[in-house]
Amino acid sequence: MLQSARTLDLGAAPVAARVCPAVKIARDAPFFYEALFDMARTASPYGKKYGKWRKDKGALMEQGKEIWYLGFDPTADATPGG
């Protein structure tokens, strides 16, 4: 994930990444709801098709796709208390 993140404008060089174990933890992050709606618009298949779907999603993530970044807001005022 960090390898792909280097190709994005994050405001600084990426040094760490983590997966939030619960939605509650990420809910106040910038762009949280945009990411949630984007993820929710495509259903994952059940049964025999799930394995291929998971493999395809994994390949897309390795390419830096199907990954949502929550954090740096380029439109936010960077001054303390801003």
C-alpha positions as CSV (number, residue, x, y, z in Angstrom):
1,M,0.0,0.0,0.0
2,L,2.8,2.5,0.8
3,Q,4.4,1.8,-2.5
4,S,1.2,2.9,-4.3
5,A,0.7,5.8,-1.9
6,R,4.0,7.4,-3.1
7,T,2.3,8.1,-6.4
8,L,-0.4,10.2,-4.7
9,D,-0.3,13.8,-3.4
10,L,-0.7,13.3,0.3
11,G,0.9,16.5,1.5
12,A,4.0,14.6,2.6
13,A,5.9,11.4,2.0
14,P,3.9,8.4,3.3
15,V,5.7,6.6,6.2
16,A,3.0,4.3,7.6
17,A,-0.5,2.9,6.8
18,R,-3.0,1.1,8.8
19,V,-6.4,-0.5,8.4
20,C,-9.0,0.8,10.8
21,P,-10.4,-2.2,12.7
22,A,-13.8,-0.5,13.2
23,V,-15.8,2.1,11.3
24,K,-16.2,4.1,14.5
25,I,-12.5,4.9,14.6
26,A,-12.4,6.5,11.2
27,R,-15.8,8.3,11.1
28,D,-14.4,11.7,11.9
29,A,-11.5,11.5,9.3
30,P,-11.7,13.8,6.3
31,F,-13.3,12.0,3.3
32,F,-14.7,9.2,5.5
33,Y,-18.2,9.3,4.1
34,E,-17.0,9.7,0.5
35,A,-15.0,6.5,0.9
36,L,-17.8,4.7,2.7
37,F,-20.3,5.5,-0.1
38,D,-17.8,4.5,-2.8
39,M,-17.1,1.1,-1.1
40,A,-20.8,0.5,-0.5
41,R,-21.9,0.9,-4.1
42,T,-20.4,-2.4,-5.2
43,A,-21.5,-5.6,-3.5
44,S,-19.2,-8.5,-3.0
45,P,-20.4,-11.9,-4.4
46,Y,-21.1,-14.9,-2.3
47,G,-20.3,-18.6,-3.0
48,K,-18.1,-19.8,-5.8
49,K,-17.5,-16.3,-7.3
50,Y,-16.1,-14.9,-4.0
51,G,-12.6,-16.3,-4.4
52,K,-12.1,-14.7,-7.9
53,W,-13.6,-11.4,-6.7
54,R,-11.2,-11.4,-3.7
55,K,-8.2,-12.1,-5.9
56,D,-9.2,-9.4,-8.4
57,K,-9.7,-6.9,-5.6
58,G,-6.3,-7.8,-4.2
59,A,-4.6,-7.2,-7.6
60,L,-6.3,-3.8,-7.9
61,M,-5.1,-2.9,-4.4
62,E,-1.5,-3.9,-5.4
63,Q,-1.9,-1.4,-8.2
64,G,-3.0,1.4,-5.8
65,K,-6.7,1.1,-6.7
66,E,-9.6,0.2,-4.5
67,I,-7.8,1.9,-1.6
68,W,-9.3,4.8,0.2
69,Y,-7.2,7.4,2.0
70,L,-8.6,9.2,5.1
71,G,-6.6,11.9,6.6
72,F,-4.9,14.9,4.9
73,D,-7.4,17.4,3.6
74,P,-5.8,19.6,1.0
75,T,-8.6,22.2,1.3
76,A,-8.2,22.6,5.1
77,D,-6.6,25.6,6.7
78,A,-3.1,24.4,7.9
79,T,-2.7,27.0,10.6
80,P,-3.1,25.8,14.2
81,G,-6.7,26.2,15.3
82,G,-7.7,27.0,11.7
